[in-house]
Amino acid sequence: MSSAEMLAVLTETTLASSAAIVLVLLLRRPVRRCLGASAAYLLWLVLPAALLAVLLPGPQLTAVPMRVVGATAQVGEVVAATVGFSSAWPQWLLSAWLAGAVLMAARLVRQQYDFRRELGVLVQRADGLWQAQSTAGLPAAMGLLQPRIVLPAGFEQRYSSLEQQLVLLHERVHLRRGDIGVNALLALLQCVYWFNPLLLLAQRRCREDQELSCDERVIAQMAGARRSYGDAMLKTGLAQSSLPVGCHWQSHHPLKERIAMLKRPVPGKKQWAAMLLLSVGLSSGFAYAAWAAKPARAVASAVQGTVYATFVEAELDGTTQRFELRQPAGMPFSFSASSGRGVQWAAEFTLTPAADGLLKLQGTMKADGVVVSSPTLLTKANEVAGIEVSTADGRSLWKLQLRSLPQVAVPVAADRISLEPEAIAGAAVVDRMPPPRYPKDAVDNRIEGKVMLRIEVGADGRPTDVKVTESQPQGVFDAAAVESAWKWTFVPAQKDGKAVASALKVPVQFAMDEEELTYTEQGS
């Protein structure tokens, strides 16, 4: 994966995770009041669900290959230039992100080490628990691969028999639910998204909800021991160092809030069912929305209906090729070329309308499968936009000049549709064009598409040959378009004052969102 692609993934996941965090922060307190602390803790499932959904592959628009329309021979030696800052900045940003992630990871490792060092020597007891030499932050559940409960020094003297039972039950709830793994995931996300302050806030609030939920489960099993459980909380020493991977008594724990929560009734079966439905529904719904948002932007622009003609002149190490394609905005198109110096170049672009009447061409350029540039070009219609890129070693240079312009679209009700002239003088134009029938299967399934026809017109103005050169989707509308085209009549082309045979291209657009078929036409 290239630097630009990694940055794109990082941006998408940051946006999705931030939206998930904001949603949970808004809901956690109302949900806790209505359904209990465990329901608020379950809300945090939205965060990993959103991240996973964004990382899953979504529906992709296949890039349409451009047609080669001309090439010239070698014109001379070209001096290779290095790739400019426009293709290097993703690497710089990725390096900065990686440095921040490493520093954050080092900080968390240091916190974990400091907490473990402050415990002193750990001794395993006969009951399988572990005894520390200190009291700060204990009891605690520690160890991602080998979870264990660590008790403070003087545990039996500090707590009564009932309080000991309640404290151990609290730590065993942590182990049974896998809360250490949850905190390890939060630590990992904190390293990846170290630049996002919302993630740090989410980590703190999630661990608070984790402790409140654990308290709720203890009281649910020991309903008559609320006062003893509160006394045990007050006797527990607070940690001076954080424990990123583990469950301990932190210095910023909301002790008053935890004790106040002990007075609340324990959720019943109906509340448990409601909290599970809420958690699963919210997580799956938000995840689907995050996943669906990936292709939605491209698809929305692809069906706007405006067809654009794009012309590319590509000079590769002194050899020039020309490409052209006509298709709706928002659908990617691609072209490739082989250098005589053994480098295989490929480019993929997407054309979309921009503000102030400009057109935006955005894409990637690869040399031997490696992305060397991810340009974004803004240009006016029918004006040339250029870019140059070379391989890292300067062995091969690719110069591109791209020009795009919208094509004229008119409804079938028009009596006459004019076309741009062909290369010969007096190109044929449409005289009568009965609309094709919309295939029944396409109507039933709400399918839209386009067929590109190449029609040869005789000197009498009637078609002599009709061929399909492109169709989207393939085979759905071909027969209907060809059948109708044979019925069309044209004003024949003129040469030296006489009618002559000619050829032209007719793109036929099939659209369901209007009550009529729309044709988009352009001379070949």
FIKEDO-699450 format. One record per residue (C-alpha): residue number from 1; x, y, z; residue in three letters. Coordinates in nm, 2 decimals, always signed. Layout:
# residues N
PT num      x      y      z residuo
PT NUM      X      Y      Z     ala
...
# end
This chain:
# residues 524
PT num      x      y      z residuo
PT   1  +0.00  +0.00  +0.00     met
PT   2  +0.14  +0.34  -0.10     ser
PT   3  +0.18  +0.64  +0.13     ser
PT   4  -0.12  +0.82  -0.03     ala
PT   5  -0.34  +0.51  +0.01     glu
PT   6  -0.24  +0.47  +0.38     met
PT   7  -0.31  +0.83  +0.45     leu
PT   8  -0.65  +0.80  +0.28     ala
PT   9  -0.73  +0.50  +0.51     val
PT  10  -0.61  +0.69  +0.81     leu
PT  11  -0.83  +0.98  +0.73     thr
PT  12  -1.14  +0.77  +0.67     glu
PT  13  -1.10  +0.58  +0.99     thr
PT  14  -1.03  +0.90  +1.19     thr
PT  15  -1.35  +1.05  +1.06     leu
PT  16  -1.55  +0.73  +1.13     ala
PT  17  -1.41  +0.68  +1.48     ser
PT  18  -1.46  +1.05  +1.57     ser
PT  19  -1.82  +1.03  +1.46     ala
PT  20  -1.87  +0.71  +1.67     ala
PT  21  -1.71  +0.87  +1.98     ile
PT  22  -1.92  +1.18  +1.96     val
PT  23  -2.23  +0.96  +1.93     leu
PT  24  -2.14  +0.76  +2.24     val
PT  25  -2.04  +1.06  +2.44     leu
PT  26  -2.39  +1.21  +2.37     leu
PT  27  -2.57  +0.89  +2.46     leu
PT  28  -2.38  +0.74  +2.75     arg
PT  29  -2.53  +0.94  +3.04     arg
PT  30  -2.90  +0.92  +2.93     pro
PT  31  -2.86  +0.55  +2.86     val
PT  32  -2.70  +0.50  +3.20     arg
PT  33  -2.99  +0.67  +3.37     arg
PT  34  -3.25  +0.47  +3.18     cys
PT  35  -3.09  +0.12  +3.14     leu
PT  36  -2.79  +0.11  +3.38     gly
PT  37  -2.41  +0.14  +3.37     ala
PT  38  -2.37  -0.18  +3.17     ser
PT  39  -2.58  -0.04  +2.88     ala
PT  40  -2.35  +0.27  +2.87     ala
PT  41  -2.05  +0.04  +2.86     tyr
PT  42  -2.19  -0.16  +2.57     leu
PT  43  -2.24  +0.15  +2.37     leu
PT  44  -1.86  +0.16  +2.31     trp
PT  45  -1.90  -0.13  +2.07     leu
PT  46  -1.99  +0.13  +1.81     val
PT  47  -1.62  +0.24  +1.80     leu
PT  48  -1.46  -0.08  +1.68     pro
PT  49  -1.76  -0.16  +1.46     ala
PT  50  -1.72  +0.17  +1.28     ala
PT  51  -1.35  +0.12  +1.23     leu
PT  52  -1.40  -0.24  +1.10     leu
PT  53  -1.67  -0.12  +0.86     ala
PT  54  -1.45  +0.14  +0.71     val
PT  55  -1.17  -0.11  +0.66     leu
PT  56  -1.39  -0.35  +0.48     leu
PT  57  -1.39  -0.33  +0.10     pro
PT  58  -1.69  -0.16  -0.04     gly
PT  59  -1.85  -0.16  -0.38     pro
PT  60  -1.60  -0.03  -0.64     gln
PT  61  -1.66  +0.14  -0.97     leu
PT  62  -1.45  -0.02  -1.23     thr
PT  63  -1.23  +0.22  -1.42     ala
PT  64  -1.32  +0.24  -1.79     val
PT  65  -1.01  +0.21  -2.01     pro
PT  66  -0.96  +0.50  -2.25     met
PT  67  -0.94  +0.44  -2.62     arg
PT  68  -0.60  +0.50  -2.80     val
PT  69  -0.66  +0.74  -3.09     val
PT  70  -0.31  +0.82  -3.20     gly
PT  71  +0.06  +0.78  -3.15     ala
PT  72  +0.37  +0.93  -3.29     thr
PT  73  +0.72  +0.80  -3.31     ala
PT  74  +1.02  +0.89  -3.09     gln
PT  75  +1.09  +1.26  -3.12     val
PT  76  +1.42  +1.27  -2.93     gly
PT  77  +1.58  +1.23  -2.59     glu
PT  78  +1.39  +1.37  -2.29     val
PT  79  +1.57  +1.48  -1.98     val
PT  80  +1.41  +1.31  -1.68     ala
PT  81  +1.30  +1.52  -1.39     ala
PT  82  +1.24  +1.41  -1.03     thr
PT  83  +0.90  +1.39  -0.88     val
PT  84  +0.80  +1.72  -0.72     gly
PT  85  +0.67  +1.79  -0.37     phe
PT  86  +0.31  +1.71  -0.49     ser
PT  87  +0.40  +1.34  -0.49     ser
PT  88  +0.63  +1.35  -0.19     ala
PT  89  +0.41  +1.51  +0.07     trp
PT  90  +0.22  +1.19  +0.15     pro
PT  91  +0.55  +1.03  +0.26     gln
PT  92  +0.63  +1.32  +0.48     trp
PT  93  +0.29  +1.32  +0.65     leu
PT  94  +0.31  +0.94  +0.69     leu
PT  95  +0.65  +0.97  +0.85     ser
PT  96  +0.52  +1.23  +1.09     ala
PT  97  +0.23  +1.01  +1.18     trp
PT  98  +0.45  +0.71  +1.24     leu
PT  99  +0.69  +0.91  +1.46     ala
PT 100  +0.40  +1.02  +1.68     gly
PT 101  +0.26  +0.66  +1.70     ala
PT 102  +0.60  +0.53  +1.81     val
PT 103  +0.64  +0.80  +2.07     leu
PT 104  +0.29  +0.73  +2.21     met
PT 105  +0.36  +0.36  +2.22     ala
PT 106  +0.69  +0.43  +2.41     ala
PT 107  +0.50  +0.64  +2.66     arg
PT 108  +0.24  +0.37  +2.73     leu
PT 109  +0.50  +0.11  +2.76     val
PT 110  +0.68  +0.33  +3.01     arg
PT 111  +0.36  +0.38  +3.21     gln
PT 112  +0.30  +0.00  +3.22     gln
PT 113  +0.66  -0.06  +3.33     tyr
PT 114  +0.64  +0.21  +3.61     asp
PT 115  +0.32  +0.06  +3.75     phe
PT 116  +0.46  -0.29  +3.75     arg
PT 117  +0.79  -0.16  +3.92     arg
PT 118  +0.60  +0.02  +4.19     glu
PT 119  +0.43  -0.31  +4.29     leu
PT 120  +0.76  -0.46  +4.41     gly
PT 121  +0.81  -0.84  +4.41     val
PT 122  +0.50  -1.04  +4.33     leu
PT 123  +0.44  -1.36  +4.52     val
PT 124  +0.19  -1.62  +4.42     gln
PT 125  -0.04  -1.73  +4.70     arg
PT 126  -0.18  -2.07  +4.77     ala
PT 127  -0.52  -1.96  +4.63     asp
PT 128  -0.37  -1.87  +4.29     gly
PT 129  -0.38  -1.49  +4.35     leu
PT 130  -0.07  -1.27  +4.36     trp
PT 131  +0.05  -1.06  +4.64     gln
PT 132  +0.23  -0.73  +4.59     ala
PT 133  +0.46  -0.54  +4.83     gln
PT 134  +0.27  -0.21  +4.78     ser
PT 135  -0.10  -0.09  +4.80     thr
PT 136  -0.13  +0.19  +4.54     ala
PT 137  -0.38  +0.10  +4.27     gly
PT 138  -0.46  -0.24  +4.41     leu
PT 139  -0.64  -0.48  +4.38     pro
PT 140  -0.59  -0.49  +4.00     ala
PT 141  -0.64  -0.73  +3.71     ala
PT 142  -0.32  -0.75  +3.50     met
PT 143  -0.17  -0.95  +3.21     gly
PT 144  -0.31  -0.97  +2.86     leu
PT 145  -0.19  -1.32  +2.77     leu
PT 146  -0.19  -1.46  +3.13     gln
PT 147  -0.45  -1.26  +3.33     pro
PT 148  -0.41  -1.26  +3.71     arg
PT 149  -0.54  -1.08  +4.01     ile
PT 150  -0.28  -0.88  +4.21     val
PT 151  -0.37  -0.80  +4.58     leu
PT 152  -0.22  -0.52  +4.79     pro
PT 153  +0.00  -0.58  +5.09     ala
PT 154  -0.19  -0.65  +5.40     gly
PT 155  -0.50  -0.74  +5.21     phe
PT 156  -0.66  -0.95  +5.49     glu
PT 157  -0.59  -0.69  +5.75     gln
PT 158  -0.72  -0.40  +5.54     arg
PT 159  -1.05  -0.55  +5.44     tyr
PT 160  -1.31  -0.75  +5.63     ser
PT 161  -1.41  -1.10  +5.51     ser
PT 162  -1.72  -0.97  +5.32     leu
PT 163  -1.52  -0.68  +5.17     glu
PT 164  -1.25  -0.92  +5.05     gln
PT 165  -1.52  -1.13  +4.88     gln
PT 166  -1.67  -0.82  +4.71     leu
PT 167  -1.33  -0.69  +4.59     val
PT 168  -1.23  -1.03  +4.44     leu
PT 169  -1.57  -1.06  +4.27     leu
PT 170  -1.51  -0.72  +4.12     his
PT 171  -1.17  -0.82  +3.97     glu
PT 172  -1.31  -1.16  +3.85     arg
PT 173  -1.59  -0.98  +3.66     val
PT 174  -1.31  -0.78  +3.48     his
PT 175  -1.14  -1.11  +3.39     leu
PT 176  -1.46  -1.29  +3.28     arg
PT 177  -1.56  -1.01  +3.05     arg
PT 178  -1.22  -0.96  +2.89     gly
PT 179  -1.19  -0.60  +3.01     asp
PT 180  -0.81  -0.62  +2.99     ile
PT 181  -0.84  -0.69  +2.62     gly
PT 182  -1.07  -0.40  +2.58     val
PT 183  -0.82  -0.17  +2.75     asn
PT 184  -0.54  -0.31  +2.53     ala
PT 185  -0.74  -0.22  +2.22     leu
PT 186  -0.79  +0.13  +2.36     leu
PT 187  -0.42  +0.16  +2.41     ala
PT 188  -0.36  +0.05  +2.05     leu
PT 189  -0.61  +0.30  +1.91     leu
PT 190  -0.44  +0.57  +2.13     gln
PT 191  -0.11  +0.49  +1.95     cys
PT 192  -0.27  +0.49  +1.60     val
PT 193  -0.48  +0.81  +1.65     tyr
PT 194  -0.25  +0.99  +1.88     trp
PT 195  -0.33  +1.32  +1.70     phe
PT 196  -0.70  +1.29  +1.77     asn
PT 197  -0.80  +1.44  +2.11     pro
PT 198  -1.14  +1.27  +2.09     leu
PT 199  -0.97  +0.93  +2.12     leu
PT 200  -0.80  +1.02  +2.45     leu
PT 201  -1.13  +1.14  +2.59     leu
PT 202  -1.30  +0.82  +2.47     ala
PT 203  -1.04  +0.61  +2.64     gln
PT 204  -1.10  +0.78  +2.97     arg
PT 205  -1.48  +0.77  +2.95     arg
PT 206  -1.49  +0.41  +2.83     cys
PT 207  -1.28  +0.30  +3.13     arg
PT 208  -1.50  +0.49  +3.36     glu
PT 209  -1.81  +0.32  +3.22     asp
PT 210  -1.62  -0.01  +3.25     gln
PT 211  -1.57  +0.03  +3.62     glu
PT 212  -1.93  +0.15  +3.68     leu
PT 213  -2.05  -0.15  +3.49     ser
PT 214  -1.83  -0.38  +3.69     cys
PT 215  -1.97  -0.23  +4.01     asp
PT 216  -2.32  -0.29  +3.88     glu
PT 217  -2.25  -0.66  +3.82     arg
PT 218  -2.11  -0.70  +4.17     val
PT 219  -2.41  -0.55  +4.33     ile
PT 220  -2.64  -0.76  +4.11     ala
PT 221  -2.48  -1.07  +4.26     gln
PT 222  -2.45  -0.94  +4.62     met
PT 223  -2.75  -0.71  +4.65     ala
PT 224  -2.74  -0.69  +5.03     gly
PT 225  -2.38  -0.58  +5.05     ala
PT 226  -2.40  -0.23  +4.90     arg
PT 227  -2.27  -0.05  +5.22     arg
PT 228  -1.98  -0.30  +5.26     ser
PT 229  -1.89  -0.25  +4.89     tyr
PT 230  -1.88  +0.12  +4.93     gly
PT 231  -1.65  +0.09  +5.24     asp
PT 232  -1.42  -0.13  +5.04     ala
PT 233  -1.39  +0.14  +4.77     met
PT 234  -1.29  +0.39  +5.03     leu
PT 235  -1.02  +0.16  +5.16     lys
PT 236  -0.86  +0.10  +4.83     thr
PT 237  -0.54  +0.29  +4.75     gly
PT 238  -0.52  +0.50  +4.43     leu
PT 239  -0.24  +0.45  +4.18     ala
PT 240  +0.03  +0.70  +4.11     gln
PT 241  +0.10  +0.56  +3.77     ser
PT 242  -0.14  +0.45  +3.49     ser
PT 243  -0.19  +0.09  +3.38     leu
PT 244  -0.27  +0.11  +3.00     pro
PT 245  -0.32  -0.27  +2.97     val
PT 246  -0.50  -0.38  +3.29     gly
PT 247  -0.78  -0.28  +3.53     cys
PT 248  -0.68  -0.09  +3.84     his
PT 249  -0.79  +0.18  +4.08     trp
PT 250  -0.69  +0.50  +3.90     gln
PT 251  -0.63  +0.83  +4.06     ser
PT 252  -0.89  +1.00  +3.84     his
PT 253  -1.16  +0.74  +3.91     his
PT 254  -1.50  +0.91  +3.98     pro
PT 255  -1.53  +0.77  +4.33     leu
PT 256  -1.83  +0.98  +4.43     lys
PT 257  -2.01  +0.88  +4.11     glu
PT 258  -1.93  +0.51  +4.17     arg
PT 259  -2.06  +0.53  +4.53     ile
PT 260  -2.37  +0.71  +4.41     ala
PT 261  -2.43  +0.44  +4.15     met
PT 262  -2.46  +0.19  +4.43     leu
PT 263  -2.79  +0.34  +4.53     lys
PT 264  -2.95  +0.27  +4.19     arg
PT 265  -3.16  -0.04  +4.13     pro
PT 266  -3.00  -0.32  +3.95     val
PT 267  -3.13  -0.36  +3.59     pro
PT 268  -3.39  -0.64  +3.54     gly
PT 269  -3.44  -0.88  +3.25     lys
PT 270  -3.64  -0.63  +3.04     lys
PT 271  -3.37  -0.37  +3.08     gln
PT 272  -3.10  -0.62  +2.99     trp
PT 273  -3.29  -0.71  +2.67     ala
PT 274  -3.33  -0.34  +2.59     ala
PT 275  -2.96  -0.27  +2.64     met
PT 276  -2.86  -0.56  +2.42     leu
PT 277  -3.10  -0.46  +2.14     leu
PT 278  -2.98  -0.10  +2.17     leu
PT 279  -2.61  -0.19  +2.16     ser
PT 280  -2.64  -0.44  +1.87     val
PT 281  -2.88  -0.21  +1.67     gly
PT 282  -2.67  +0.10  +1.72     leu
PT 283  -2.34  -0.07  +1.64     ser
PT 284  -2.46  -0.25  +1.33     ser
PT 285  -2.66  +0.05  +1.21     gly
PT 286  -2.36  +0.29  +1.25     phe
PT 287  -2.12  +0.04  +1.10     ala
PT 288  -2.34  +0.00  +0.80     tyr
PT 289  -2.37  +0.38  +0.76     ala
PT 290  -1.99  +0.41  +0.78     ala
PT 291  -1.94  +0.14  +0.52     trp
PT 292  -2.21  +0.27  +0.28     ala
PT 293  -2.06  +0.62  +0.29     ala
PT 294  -1.75  +0.50  +0.12     lys
PT 295  -1.89  +0.43  -0.23     pro
PT 296  -2.19  +0.67  -0.19     ala
PT 297  -2.00  +0.98  -0.29     arg
PT 298  -1.86  +0.83  -0.61     ala
PT 299  -2.19  +0.67  -0.71     val
PT 300  -2.39  +0.98  -0.65     ala
PT 301  -2.17  +1.19  -0.88     ser
PT 302  -2.16  +0.91  -1.14     ala
PT 303  -2.54  +0.92  -1.20     val
PT 304  -2.58  +1.30  -1.23     gln
PT 305  -2.63  +1.24  -1.61     gly
PT 306  -2.38  +1.49  -1.76     thr
PT 307  -2.15  +1.32  -2.00     val
PT 308  -1.80  +1.46  -2.04     tyr
PT 309  -1.55  +1.40  -2.32     ala
PT 310  -1.19  +1.37  -2.19     thr
PT 311  -0.88  +1.39  -2.41     phe
PT 312  -0.54  +1.29  -2.29     val
PT 313  -0.20  +1.35  -2.47     glu
PT 314  +0.06  +1.14  -2.29     ala
PT 315  +0.43  +1.18  -2.38     glu
PT 316  +0.64  +0.89  -2.24     leu
PT 317  +1.01  +0.92  -2.28     asp
PT 318  +0.97  +1.11  -2.61     gly
PT 319  +0.68  +0.89  -2.75     thr
PT 320  +0.34  +1.05  -2.76     thr
PT 321  +0.00  +0.87  -2.74     gln
PT 322  -0.35  +1.02  -2.74     arg
PT 323  -0.65  +0.88  -2.56     phe
PT 324  -1.01  +0.98  -2.55     glu
PT 325  -1.33  +0.87  -2.37     leu
PT 326  -1.69  +1.00  -2.32     arg
PT 327  -1.87  +0.90  -2.00     gln
PT 328  -2.07  +1.05  -1.70     pro
PT 329  -1.89  +1.24  -1.43     ala
PT 330  -1.78  +1.05  -1.12     gly
PT 331  -1.69  +0.72  -1.31     met
PT 332  -1.32  +0.65  -1.30     pro
PT 333  -1.13  +0.60  -1.63     phe
PT 334  -0.78  +0.46  -1.69     ser
PT 335  -0.51  +0.44  -1.95     phe
PT 336  -0.16  +0.29  -1.96     ser
PT 337  +0.16  +0.30  -2.16     ala
PT 338  +0.49  +0.10  -2.18     ser
PT 339  +0.82  +0.28  -2.18     ser
PT 340  +1.10  +0.17  -2.40     gly
PT 341  +1.31  +0.18  -2.09     arg
PT 342  +1.12  -0.11  -1.93     gly
PT 343  +0.87  +0.08  -1.71     val
PT 344  +0.50  +0.01  -1.72     gln
PT 345  +0.30  +0.32  -1.65     trp
PT 346  -0.07  +0.33  -1.55     ala
PT 347  -0.30  +0.62  -1.46     ala
PT 348  -0.65  +0.63  -1.32     glu
PT 349  -0.86  +0.95  -1.29     phe
PT 350  -1.20  +1.06  -1.19     thr
PT 351  -1.37  +1.37  -1.33     leu
PT 352  -1.62  +1.56  -1.11     thr
PT 353  -1.77  +1.91  -1.13     pro
PT 354  -1.62  +2.16  -0.89     ala
PT 355  -1.71  +2.50  -0.76     ala
PT 356  -1.72  +2.81  -0.99     asp
PT 357  -1.78  +2.60  -1.30     gly
PT 358  -1.44  +2.43  -1.27     leu
PT 359  -1.37  +2.06  -1.34     leu
PT 360  -1.17  +1.85  -1.09     lys
PT 361  -0.95  +1.56  -1.22     leu
PT 362  -0.83  +1.35  -0.93     gln
PT 363  -0.63  +1.03  -0.96     gly
PT 364  -0.32  +0.82  -0.92     thr
PT 365  -0.02  +0.75  -1.14     met
PT 366  +0.18  +0.43  -1.10     lys
PT 367  +0.51  +0.31  -1.23     ala
PT 368  +0.54  -0.07  -1.23     asp
PT 369  +0.25  -0.09  -0.99     gly
PT 370  +0.39  +0.16  -0.74     val
PT 371  +0.20  +0.49  -0.69     val
PT 372  +0.44  +0.78  -0.77     val
PT 373  +0.18  +1.06  -0.77     ser
PT 374  -0.17  +1.13  -0.66     ser
PT 375  -0.25  +1.46  -0.84     pro
PT 376  -0.56  +1.68  -0.81     thr
PT 377  -0.61  +1.91  -1.10     leu
PT 378  -0.86  +2.20  -1.13     leu
PT 379  -0.93  +2.33  -1.48     thr
PT 380  -1.19  +2.51  -1.68     lys
PT 381  -1.39  +2.32  -1.94     ala
PT 382  -1.19  +2.26  -2.27     asn
PT 383  -0.87  +2.40  -2.11     glu
PT 384  -0.55  +2.19  -2.08     val
PT 385  -0.42  +2.07  -1.74     ala
PT 386  -0.08  +1.92  -1.73     gly
PT 387  +0.14  +1.71  -1.49     ile
PT 388  +0.48  +1.55  -1.51     glu
PT 389  +0.60  +1.26  -1.30     val
PT 390  +0.91  +1.04  -1.32     ser
PT 391  +1.03  +0.72  -1.15     thr
PT 392  +1.23  +0.77  -0.83     ala
PT 393  +1.56  +0.69  -1.02     asp
PT 394  +1.47  +0.93  -1.30     gly
PT 395  +1.48  +0.65  -1.56     arg
PT 396  +1.14  +0.73  -1.71     ser
PT 397  +0.93  +1.05  -1.74     leu
PT 398  +0.56  +1.07  -1.82     trp
PT 399  +0.40  +1.40  -1.92     lys
PT 400  +0.02  +1.42  -1.93     leu
PT 401  -0.20  +1.69  -2.08     gln
PT 402  -0.57  +1.64  -2.00     leu
PT 403  -0.87  +1.83  -2.14     arg
PT 404  -1.23  +1.77  -2.06     ser
PT 405  -1.56  +1.93  -2.17     leu
PT 406  -1.93  +1.86  -2.12     pro
PT 407  -2.13  +1.71  -2.40     gln
PT 408  -2.46  +1.85  -2.52     val
PT 409  -2.76  +1.66  -2.39     ala
PT 410  -3.11  +1.70  -2.54     val
PT 411  -3.44  +1.51  -2.48     pro
PT 412  -3.58  +1.28  -2.75     val
PT 413  -3.87  +1.51  -2.81     ala
PT 414  -3.64  +1.74  -3.00     ala
PT 415  -3.71  +1.73  -3.38     asp
PT 416  -3.35  +1.76  -3.47     arg
PT 417  -3.02  +1.70  -3.29     ile
PT 418  -2.71  +1.86  -3.42     ser
PT 419  -2.37  +1.71  -3.39     leu
PT 420  -2.02  +1.85  -3.41     glu
PT 421  -1.87  +1.81  -3.76     pro
PT 422  -1.65  +1.52  -3.84     glu
PT 423  -1.30  +1.56  -3.97     ala
PT 424  -1.45  +1.57  -4.33     ile
PT 425  -1.66  +1.86  -4.43     ala
PT 426  -2.03  +1.86  -4.40     gly
PT 427  -2.08  +1.57  -4.15     ala
PT 428  -2.42  +1.40  -4.13     ala
PT 429  -2.67  +1.52  -3.87     val
PT 430  -2.98  +1.35  -3.73     val
PT 431  -3.31  +1.41  -3.92     asp
PT 432  -3.55  +1.18  -3.74     arg
PT 433  -3.48  +0.98  -3.43     met
PT 434  -3.76  +0.76  -3.29     pro
PT 435  -3.68  +0.66  -2.93     pro
PT 436  -3.58  +0.30  -2.85     pro
PT 437  -3.80  +0.09  -2.63     arg
PT 438  -3.69  +0.06  -2.27     tyr
PT 439  -3.63  -0.32  -2.20     pro
PT 440  -3.89  -0.46  -1.96     lys
PT 441  -3.63  -0.64  -1.74     asp
PT 442  -3.45  -0.31  -1.70     ala
PT 443  -3.77  -0.13  -1.61     val
PT 444  -3.86  -0.40  -1.35     asp
PT 445  -3.51  -0.39  -1.19     asn
PT 446  -3.47  -0.01  -1.22     arg
PT 447  -3.15  -0.04  -1.43     ile
PT 448  -3.00  +0.26  -1.60     glu
PT 449  -2.72  +0.27  -1.85     gly
PT 450  -2.56  +0.39  -2.17     lys
PT 451  -2.49  +0.25  -2.51     val
PT 452  -2.23  +0.40  -2.75     met
PT 453  -2.33  +0.34  -3.11     leu
PT 454  -2.12  +0.38  -3.42     arg
PT 455  -2.35  +0.44  -3.72     ile
PT 456  -2.24  +0.44  -4.08     glu
PT 457  -2.47  +0.66  -4.29     val
PT 458  -2.51  +0.62  -4.66     gly
PT 459  -2.55  +0.90  -4.92     ala
PT 460  -2.92  +0.86  -4.90     asp
PT 461  -2.92  +0.95  -4.53     gly
PT 462  -3.01  +0.59  -4.41     arg
PT 463  -2.80  +0.38  -4.18     pro
PT 464  -2.58  +0.12  -4.36     thr
PT 465  -2.42  -0.03  -4.05     asp
PT 466  -2.49  +0.00  -3.67     val
PT 467  -2.24  -0.13  -3.42     lys
PT 468  -2.21  -0.11  -3.04     val
PT 469  -1.87  +0.01  -2.93     thr
PT 470  -1.94  +0.05  -2.56     glu
PT 471  -2.23  -0.04  -2.33     ser
PT 472  -2.29  +0.00  -1.95     gln
PT 473  -2.41  -0.24  -1.82     pro
PT 474  -2.30  -0.47  -2.10     gln
PT 475  -2.57  -0.64  -2.30     gly
PT 476  -2.87  -0.49  -2.12     val
PT 477  -2.96  -0.21  -2.37     phe
PT 478  -2.76  -0.31  -2.68     asp
PT 479  -3.05  -0.48  -2.87     ala
PT 480  -3.30  -0.20  -2.80     ala
PT 481  -3.05  +0.08  -2.91     ala
PT 482  -2.95  -0.10  -3.23     val
PT 483  -3.31  -0.19  -3.32     glu
PT 484  -3.41  +0.18  -3.29     ser
PT 485  -3.10  +0.31  -3.47     ala
PT 486  -3.19  +0.13  -3.79     trp
PT 487  -3.51  +0.34  -3.80     lys
PT 488  -3.33  +0.67  -3.77     trp
PT 489  -3.28  +0.90  -4.07     thr
PT 490  -3.01  +1.16  -4.13     phe
PT 491  -2.92  +1.45  -4.34     val
PT 492  -2.63  +1.31  -4.53     pro
PT 493  -2.28  +1.45  -4.52     ala
PT 494  -2.18  +1.68  -4.80     gln
PT 495  -1.85  +1.69  -5.00     lys
PT 496  -1.80  +1.92  -5.30     asp
PT 497  -2.17  +1.98  -5.29     gly
PT 498  -2.27  +1.62  -5.32     lys
PT 499  -2.41  +1.38  -5.06     ala
PT 500  -2.15  +1.12  -4.94     val
PT 501  -2.13  +0.84  -4.69     ala
PT 502  -2.01  +0.92  -4.34     ser
PT 503  -2.00  +0.78  -3.99     ala
PT 504  -2.08  +0.92  -3.65     leu
PT 505  -2.10  +0.82  -3.29     lys
PT 506  -2.43  +0.84  -3.09     val
PT 507  -2.42  +0.78  -2.71     pro
PT 508  -2.77  +0.67  -2.60     val
PT 509  -2.84  +0.73  -2.23     gln
PT 510  -3.11  +0.52  -2.06     phe
PT 511  -3.24  +0.70  -1.74     ala
PT 512  -3.52  +0.59  -1.51     met
PT 513  -3.53  +0.90  -1.29     asp
PT 514  -3.70  +1.10  -1.57     glu
PT 515  -4.02  +1.02  -1.76     glu
PT 516  -3.84  +1.01  -2.09     glu
PT 517  -3.52  +0.87  -2.23     leu
PT 518  -3.23  +1.11  -2.27     thr
PT 519  -2.98  +1.11  -2.56     tyr
PT 520  -2.64  +1.26  -2.55     thr
PT 521  -2.48  +1.30  -2.89     glu
PT 522  -2.13  +1.38  -3.02     gln
PT 523  -1.97  +1.36  -3.37     gly
PT 524  -1.71  +1.09  -3.41     ser
# end
